[in-house]
Amino acid sequence: MEVLERLYQFPNLKDINVLNNPIEQNATSFNILLAEVLIKKPKIERFCKHKITQANQLEAVYLAKFKW
């Protein structure tokens, strides 16, 4: 995850692709990985060629509340 955190410094970032990367391969679930990214950077429109939906954003909200 620390590699992804380096990408958060770019304010206009709208699309991230980490397919076939150790970050994506070590994640337990794609939805959990996506929710963790959306917690830090909610303005992302696409992640790994997947368009962000409202359901993905709600999963991020619930994950943030669960972690808190």
Residue frames as a rotation matrix with the C-alpha (Angstrom) as fourth column:
MET 1
0.559 0.829 0.000 0.00
0.829 -0.559 0.000 0.00
0.000 0.000 -1.000 0.00
GLU 2
0.240 -0.512 -0.825 2.89
0.329 -0.757 0.565 2.39
-0.913 -0.407 -0.013 0.56
VAL 3
-0.768 -0.479 0.425 3.55
0.537 -0.121 0.835 2.43
-0.348 0.869 0.350 -3.18
LEU 4
-0.039 0.847 0.529 -0.01
0.892 -0.209 0.400 3.60
0.450 0.488 -0.748 -3.81
GLU 5
0.583 0.267 -0.768 0.36
0.691 -0.660 0.295 6.30
-0.428 -0.703 -0.568 -1.18
ARG 6
-0.514 -0.807 -0.291 3.08
0.426 -0.535 0.729 7.89
-0.744 0.251 0.619 -3.29
LEU 7
-0.668 0.312 0.675 0.52
0.676 -0.124 0.726 8.38
0.310 0.942 -0.128 -6.05
TYR 8
0.307 0.876 -0.372 -1.82
0.952 -0.285 0.116 10.32
-0.004 -0.390 -0.921 -3.77
GLN 9
-0.269 -0.480 -0.835 0.42
0.507 -0.808 0.301 13.39
-0.819 -0.342 0.460 -3.97
PHE 10
-0.972 -0.022 0.236 -0.88
0.225 -0.400 0.888 14.12
0.075 0.916 0.394 -7.48
PRO 11
-0.627 0.760 -0.171 -4.10
-0.184 -0.358 -0.916 16.12
-0.757 -0.543 0.364 -7.03
ASN 12
-0.064 0.634 -0.771 -5.47
-0.950 -0.276 -0.148 15.62
-0.306 0.723 0.620 -10.57
LEU 13
-0.936 -0.340 -0.090 -5.11
-0.352 0.902 0.251 11.84
-0.004 0.267 -0.964 -10.61
LYS 14
-0.028 1.000 -0.013 -8.34
-0.973 -0.031 -0.230 10.25
-0.231 0.006 0.973 -11.89
ASP 15
0.838 0.279 -0.470 -7.24
-0.445 0.847 -0.290 6.81
0.317 0.452 0.834 -13.13
ILE 16
-0.098 -0.857 0.505 -4.95
-0.940 0.246 0.236 4.26
-0.326 -0.452 -0.830 -11.43
ASN 17
0.751 0.265 -0.604 -4.02
-0.490 0.837 -0.243 0.89
0.441 0.479 0.759 -12.88
VAL 18
-0.134 -0.793 0.595 -2.20
-0.975 0.214 0.066 -1.65
-0.180 -0.571 -0.801 -10.69
LEU 19
0.875 0.483 -0.029 -3.16
-0.475 0.847 -0.239 -4.87
-0.091 0.222 0.971 -12.48
ASN 20
0.779 -0.562 -0.278 -0.63
0.416 0.795 -0.442 -7.72
0.470 0.229 0.853 -12.24
ASN 21
-0.027 -0.712 0.702 1.25
-0.436 -0.623 -0.649 -5.78
0.899 -0.324 -0.294 -9.61
PRO 22
-0.707 -0.274 -0.652 2.25
0.386 0.622 -0.681 -7.07
0.592 -0.733 -0.334 -6.13
ILE 23
-0.873 0.446 0.199 -0.21
-0.459 -0.614 -0.642 -4.61
-0.164 -0.652 0.740 -4.61
GLU 24
0.006 0.936 -0.351 -3.12
-0.981 0.073 0.180 -6.14
0.194 0.344 0.919 -6.49
GLN 25
-0.003 -0.061 -0.998 -1.92
-0.257 0.965 -0.058 -9.73
0.967 0.256 -0.018 -6.20
ASN 26
-0.837 -0.377 -0.397 -1.42
0.274 0.340 -0.900 -9.56
0.474 -0.862 -0.182 -2.41
ALA 27
-0.608 0.690 0.393 -4.84
-0.784 -0.600 -0.159 -8.04
0.126 -0.405 0.906 -1.76
THR 28
-0.791 0.365 0.490 -7.42
0.030 0.824 -0.566 -10.34
-0.611 -0.433 -0.663 -0.21
SER 29
0.113 0.877 0.467 -10.22
0.849 0.159 -0.503 -8.93
-0.516 0.453 -0.727 -2.35
PHE 30
-0.560 -0.267 0.784 -10.45
0.727 -0.612 0.311 -6.42
0.397 0.744 0.537 -5.18
ASN 31
0.407 0.814 0.414 -13.35
0.429 -0.571 0.700 -4.68
0.806 -0.107 -0.582 -3.44
ILE 32
0.735 -0.216 -0.642 -11.36
0.615 -0.187 0.766 -4.22
-0.285 -0.959 -0.005 -0.23
LEU 33
-0.375 -0.922 0.092 -8.39
0.850 -0.303 0.431 -2.86
-0.369 0.240 0.898 -2.17
LEU 34
-0.360 0.328 0.873 -10.66
0.601 -0.635 0.486 -0.50
0.714 0.700 0.031 -4.08
ALA 35
0.729 0.679 -0.089 -12.36
0.478 -0.411 0.777 0.66
0.491 -0.608 -0.623 -0.87
GLU 36
0.365 -0.675 -0.642 -8.99
0.756 -0.187 0.627 1.38
-0.543 -0.714 0.442 0.78
VAL 37
-0.659 -0.577 0.483 -7.94
0.752 -0.518 0.407 3.46
0.015 0.631 0.775 -2.21
LEU 38
-0.046 0.738 0.673 -11.24
0.491 -0.570 0.659 5.34
0.870 0.361 -0.336 -2.22
ILE 39
0.665 0.205 -0.718 -10.86
0.745 -0.246 0.620 6.16
-0.050 -0.947 -0.316 1.47
LYS 40
-0.148 -0.848 -0.509 -7.64
0.656 -0.469 0.592 8.03
-0.741 -0.246 0.625 0.70
LYS 41
-0.910 -0.214 -0.355 -8.56
-0.135 -0.657 0.742 9.41
-0.392 0.723 0.569 -2.75
PRO 42
-0.229 0.925 0.302 -12.35
0.374 0.370 -0.850 9.59
-0.899 -0.081 -0.431 -3.24
LYS 43
0.306 0.371 -0.877 -12.17
-0.542 -0.689 -0.481 11.57
-0.783 0.622 -0.010 -6.49
ILE 44
-0.807 -0.587 0.073 -10.76
-0.306 0.520 0.797 8.68
-0.506 0.621 -0.599 -8.52
GLU 45
0.082 0.863 -0.499 -13.01
-0.946 -0.091 -0.311 7.83
-0.314 0.497 0.809 -11.47
ARG 46
0.761 0.099 -0.641 -11.41
-0.389 0.860 -0.329 4.53
0.519 0.500 0.693 -12.57
PHE 47
0.093 -0.734 0.673 -9.30
-0.899 0.230 0.374 1.94
-0.429 -0.640 -0.638 -10.77
CYS 48
-0.680 -0.461 0.570 -7.73
-0.180 0.859 0.480 -0.97
-0.711 0.224 -0.667 -12.64
LYS 49
-0.941 0.293 -0.169 -9.95
-0.178 -0.005 0.984 -0.36
0.288 0.956 0.057 -15.69
HIS 50
-0.360 0.851 -0.383 -13.04
0.904 0.420 0.083 -0.52
0.231 -0.317 -0.920 -13.45
LYS 51
-0.392 0.304 0.869 -15.31
-0.016 -0.946 0.324 2.50
0.920 0.113 0.375 -13.41
ILE 52
-0.982 -0.006 -0.189 -16.08
0.189 0.001 -0.982 3.59
0.006 -1.000 0.000 -9.84
THR 53
-0.218 0.971 0.099 -19.76
0.320 -0.025 0.947 3.26
0.922 0.238 -0.305 -8.99
GLN 54
0.072 0.350 0.934 -21.79
-0.740 -0.609 0.286 4.53
0.669 -0.711 0.215 -6.08
ALA 55
0.937 0.257 -0.235 -21.74
-0.074 0.807 0.586 1.02
0.341 -0.532 0.775 -4.60
ASN 56
0.182 -0.954 -0.239 -17.93
0.721 0.294 -0.627 1.13
0.668 -0.058 0.742 -4.51
GLN 57
-0.419 -0.310 0.853 -18.03
-0.199 -0.886 -0.420 4.50
0.886 -0.345 0.310 -2.77
LEU 58
0.524 0.678 0.516 -20.47
-0.699 -0.003 0.715 3.18
0.486 -0.735 0.472 -0.17
GLU 59
0.773 -0.339 -0.536 -18.21
0.445 0.892 0.077 0.19
0.452 -0.299 0.841 0.49
ALA 60
-0.291 -0.925 0.246 -15.39
0.464 -0.361 -0.809 2.65
0.837 -0.121 0.534 1.16
VAL 61
-0.103 0.339 0.935 -17.55
-0.660 -0.727 0.191 4.57
0.744 -0.597 0.299 3.62
TYR 62
0.875 0.484 0.019 -18.48
-0.352 0.608 0.712 1.39
0.333 -0.629 0.702 5.50
LEU 63
0.447 -0.791 -0.418 -14.86
0.676 0.604 -0.422 0.23
0.586 -0.094 0.805 5.56
ALA 64
-0.421 -0.590 0.689 -13.71
0.017 -0.764 -0.645 3.59
0.907 -0.259 0.332 6.93
LYS 65
0.264 0.605 0.751 -16.36
-0.807 -0.288 0.515 3.42
0.528 -0.743 0.412 9.66
PHE 66
0.921 0.057 -0.386 -15.38
0.086 0.936 0.342 -0.17
0.381 -0.348 0.857 10.44
LYS 67
0.044 -0.990 -0.136 -11.70
0.650 0.132 -0.748 0.74
0.758 -0.056 0.650 10.76
TRP 68
-0.327 -0.141 0.934 -12.47
-0.391 -0.880 -0.270 3.73
0.860 -0.453 0.233 12.93
